[in-house]
Amino acid sequence: MRAKRSSQHNTSQHTSTRRKVVVVGAGFAGLAAVERLSSSEFEVLLIDRHNFATFQPLLYQVATAGLNPGDVSFPIRTLLRKHPTVRFRQGELVSIDRVSNEIELEDGSRVPYDFLVLAFGATSNYFGVPGASDYTHAIYTLDDALEVRNLIFQRFEKAAAHGGPLSTLTFAVVGGGATGVEMAGAVAELCEKALHTDYTTIKASEVRVLLIEQRPRILEAFDEELSEYAISELKKRGVEVMLENVVEEITPSTIRLQNGKSIDYGLVVWAAGVKVADFASNLGLPQTRGARIKVNEDLRVEGEESIFAIGDLSAALSQGSVVPQLAQPALQQGKHAADQIRNLTTGKPTVAFRYRDRGTMATIGRHAAVAQLRGGIDLTGGPAWLAWLLLHVLTLIGARNKLSVLLNWAWHYVSWGKGPRVILGG
């Protein structure tokens, strides 16, 4: 308690004449904004509920024993050592006082700001499906990924020890976007190798991996040829791709589809979409139908002079289209918001955000991926997989993490299936 009071005192009593910028959220957007603002002219405070940053695109590999938790996480304070004008505080945003220009945290303390940048991301969107939030598992945090990994191996241990119904080893992924495709492919490969190395008493016929998508095809953001390639590769890995199947309800043991069919399962991973966290609705800021915060073309919240919303929670427009909730747009918005804060402090006009689409990628499994790049270039197979690997390693935070991921991937590729298959936490 003594340390918490000291932190509160330092925050509220600081007398610096530099403009105070508070950034809430240490995801791609928030970190990009912080790095851009890390100069002597600003006093920057980064607030996040965790004291580490997570590389979300690779969480599915932690969930399927391809990587260790430390490979996709990095201590925020270590990251900020090279930015002496930036401080970090662990905490959660509760409310915004737009009259006094202060935010309130969950511990009751108040933090003043001259500019506020909201970048706390998004969470799972269950689209009102009964039981989905109670009985399925998403992968948006490190805890989520570890929980899914534990559950997968608990199911294998249960089947190895007691046998039981076929549904014990039925793993279903709901959602045919990039996250769902990557997860389904990784689970299928994990299951295949686990049967050959660790669970030799279990028959391959006892394991099912399903990918359930309500639309006519998966990876709708990609060209149709890439979607067809992805389906082909998933099927090669034993994934049952179920298109045009709408999930109507999830019970503790069954997936009920709109067409009347039911599927008994052992584990369901929900990857059907994202939405802004519910507490954002309590901040008194304008929102779209999808709960994303409305912003002007310069990324300032509508009706606000000093509050920006960036990343997944922002309903930013670029050339008339809503910016997708992906890592690259978040990085670009973070940098843009920082530049606009600098413009506002120097009396320059703000400029409109313009998203530069550098392409979209998704991995299906070992040595298989799809990439849709600028200029109409489509890649599949090994070249797409190498491009995907290179992009993700270069984007990882910290030299240690880059080296660790490269070594893990190299070992995983050579040893093929000897990842950290352990149940943690009991």
C-alpha positions, 0 to 999 in steps of 0.5 A: 500500500505504501508504494501505491500511495507514493505513486499516486502522490508523484503523479498528482504533484508533478510540477513539470511545465511540459505537456502531460500526455497520458496513453491508456493501453500498451498494445500496438497503437499505444506503444507506437504513440509513446515511442513517437512522443518520447522527446523532451517536450512531453511528459508521457505516462503510459498506463496499462492493467498489465506490466508487460506488453503482449504480441497478440498475433502470436498468442495462438502459438503459445496456446498450441505449444509452439512458443513459450509465454516469454517469447510473446511478452516483454516488460514495459518498464524494460521497454521504456528504459531508452525513453527517460521522459516516459513513465509507466503505471500499472492500473485500469481506467475507470472514468474521464473527467473532461472538465478538469482534464483528469482520468480516474483509475480503479484504485481511486487515484486521479491522473491529470492530462493535457492530452489523453490517448485511448488505446486499450484495444478490444475483446471478444465479440460473442454477437449475443450467442447464448452460452458463448461467453460462458463456455468458449475460450478466446485468445486475446491475452497471455492468460487466455492462451495459457488457459487454452493450452492447459485445457488442450492437454488436460483433454489429452491426459483425460483421454489417455487415462480414462478413454471416454466419449469421442467428444473429449478430443473434439476441438472446435474453432468458431470463426473463419477469419485469420485468427480462426484459421491460424488457430485451427491449423495449429491445433490440428498440427499439434494433435497430429504430433502429440499422438505420435510422440506423447499420447500413443495409446490414443487413436487418430480417429478419436481426435476431431478439429473443426472450423465453423464459419457462418459465411460461404468462405473463410478468410473473406478479407483475402482473394477467393483463390487464397481462401480456397488454398487455405481450405485445401491446406486445412483439410490436408491437416485433418481440419473439418471446415464447416462453411455456412454454419451459424452457431445458435447456442453453446451449452457446457458440452454441445454446440447447437447450430441454426440448421438443427445439428448439434456437435458434442465438444471438448473445447471451443475456441471463439474467434468470430470477431472483436468488439470494444470492451464494455466499460468503454460505454461508461466513458461518456464518449460517442460510439458507433453501433459496434461500440467503437469510439467515433473519431474525427479524421485526425483521430480526435474523439468527436466533440473533444479537443484533447482526447484521441482514440486509436487502435481497435477501439477507434472507428477511424475512417480512411478514404471513406472506409472504416479502418480494420482492427488489425496490428498495422492500422493500429501502429499507423494510428499510434504514430499519427495521433502522436504527430497530431499532438505535436501539431497541436502543441506547436500551433500547426493544423492537424491532418487527416489519418490515411491508412496505408495498407501494406498487405494481409497475411495468415498462416495455416500451418507449418510451411503454409500461409497466404499473403495478399500484398500491395500491388495485387501480389498474392503468395501461398505456401512456403514463400508466404510462410517465410514472409509471414515469419519475417514480418512477425519477427521484425515486429516483435518487441525487444532483441531478446524476444526476436532471438528467442522466437527465431530459435524456438521456431527453428527448433520447432521446424527441425524437431517438428512437434517437441514444443512446451507441452506442459500443463501449468498452474496445477 
